[in-house]
Amino acid sequence: MRRKRVLVIGAGIGGLTAAGALLQRGVEVSVVERAAELGEVGAGLQLGPNAVKVLRGLGLLEALLPLAGEPRELFSLNGYDGSLRFRESLAEKSAQAFGDRYLTAHRADLHAVLQRLVPDSAIMLDRVCVDVVSRNGVAVTRFADGGELEADLVVGADGIHSAVRRSIFGMDSPRFTGQMAWRCMVPVERVPLSVGPGGSVEISGQDYVGWIGAEGHVICYPIRGGAMWNIFAGHVSDAWVEESWAAPSSTAELLAGYAGWTEPLLEMLSHVGPCFKWGIYDRDPLPSWVSGQVALLGDAAHPMMPTLAQGAALSMEDGVALARCLAGAEDIVAGLAAYDRERAPRGGRVQLQARQQFLNNKKVPAPPPLDRGWIFRHDAMTGIDQQTELELAPI
Ligand SMILES: Cc1cc2nc3c(=O)[nH]c(=O)nc-3n(C[C@H](O)[C@H](O)[C@H](O)COP(=O)(O)OP(=O)(O)OC[C@H]3O[C@@H](n4cnc5c(N)ncnc54)[C@H](O)[C@@H]3O)c2cc1C
């Protein structure tokens, strides 16, 4: 295949992964990013074994490990009295059953590690894409500053409100789900160690802990090398809430959402740092992510509800899969067709399962989670599902 010029729109998690994977395969890549600087934004995200396989394959795992969390055990607690619903091993089970580790990290730390793959000179900051058109075998990207850039391939990695998706596939129609989530963090010293009636359950800041109730759930896990506990507090909401990572909220608003919940949890929530709120929206899967010389990836391709914690993981999978499909193809059209065939069904299936898990969770008590093994076992570096120790073990 002749040398291609690829333009990636969006230097987020998926865009940097794609750019890094393409550069590793010798493809000429530039990235444009709307933000004036790449910085310390967001809070924690989960990196299931399928995401860790990507980091390992890109040679970045060792760099992320000291910055990440690796929860040993998962505890599910009753939100009102803290009693134990169930507990299970997370670290050990993940390695045995799904072929790699289960990590948790601050988005900024993951982002900084991915940035190692892409030289600063390849990233153009402060450029807002307004639309993209495919014409005569090239893709032309237009920017808010009036400029244009031409490339053999444009990759729309511009996130949940993607301008590339809008210009190629039209406006989407997100539906507010009636749920929102607060995102915040506490220093690990604030994690209550003794919870449950009469202190009957012991947890630690290095565990993955969820408090579950009728009107929401509070999911916590370690990040920043175990120094901080990330808090995702999901809540049923009558009021419309914006779909934005930057909508500010307050500790008072957060606490009001969990009035009557167990005291050790409320005491911890009273110590959170800056608190943001995020409206949870649902969208239908796109049947195809490719049109002419333009391909989508990440949230631009498969915006999903956070119930399976797969947004970042699938975006990283998309990035390495795109690079592999292009490298193995005769030309861009064939490479994009292979990418679309491999990724759109998987992305759509995860989106729909995230929706199903969300609908199930509205029942109280929460039902057992839907199977995520098929998601975790996938190795996007090769495009095949890994056989694991457990599956290979004699019965
Ligand atoms: C500021 C921010 C904070 C986040 N915080 C969290 C968090 O705490 N926890 C969590 O689980 N997930 C968080 N996410 C979402 C999470 O990173 C994504 O769901 C997931 O990683 C998918 O990655 P992506 O590359 O598709 O999108 P993103 O990682 O969202 O990246 C999209 C990138 O495209 C850029 N962009 C958008 N529009 C344009 C445009 N028109 N022109 C040029 N560039 C554009 C954005 O600035 C961004 O850098 C956050 C996303 C953002 C943007």
The ligand as a Gaussian input file, in Angstrom:
#p B3LYP/6-31G(d) Opt

LIG

0 1
 C      -12.871000      16.582000      28.846000
 C      -13.276000      15.128000      28.930000
 C      -13.308000      14.511000      30.177000
 C      -13.701000      13.173000      30.290000
 N      -13.736000      12.598000      31.527000
 C      -14.073000      11.296000      31.640000
 C      -14.087000      10.663000      32.916000
 O      -13.806000      11.268000      33.930000
 N      -14.437000       9.346000      32.981000
 C      -14.790000       8.643000      31.858000
 O      -15.112000       7.445000      31.963000
 N      -14.787000       9.210000      30.642000
 C      -14.435000      10.520000      30.510000
 N      -14.453000      11.115000      29.282000
 C      -14.908000      10.347000      28.137000
 C      -13.962000       9.298000      27.716000
 O      -12.666000       9.791000      27.612000
 C      -14.491000       8.815000      26.397000
 O      -15.794000       8.321000      26.552000
 C      -13.744000       7.663000      25.839000
 O      -12.418000       7.661000      26.226000
 C      -13.874000       7.669000      24.318000
 O      -12.778000       8.311000      23.749000
 P      -12.877000       9.192000      22.438000
 O      -11.492000       9.338000      21.948000
 O      -13.895000       8.679000      21.520000
 O      -13.426000      10.579000      22.932000
 P      -12.740000      11.654000      23.874000
 O      -11.720000      11.033000      24.743000
 O      -13.877000      12.375000      24.478000
 O      -11.941000      12.603000      22.856000
 C      -12.542000      13.421000      21.878000
 C      -11.558000      14.530000      21.555000
 O      -12.018000      15.245000      20.410000
 C      -11.897000      16.632000      20.643000
 N      -12.885000      17.303000      19.811000
 C      -14.228000      17.309000      19.969000
 N      -14.811000      17.990000      18.978000
 C      -13.830000      18.446000      18.174000
 C      -13.824000      19.224000      16.980000
 N      -14.958000      19.657000      16.435000
 N      -12.630000      19.520000      16.398000
 C      -11.452000      19.059000      16.951000
 N      -11.410000      18.316000      18.090000
 C      -12.586000      18.016000      18.685000
 C      -12.159000      16.763000      22.133000
 O      -11.663000      17.972000      22.655000
 C      -11.429000      15.539000      22.675000
 O      -10.072000      15.792000      22.925000
 C      -14.068000      12.445000      29.124000
 C      -14.034000      13.063000      27.866000
 C      -13.616000      14.395000      27.751000
 C      -13.556000      15.064000      26.375000

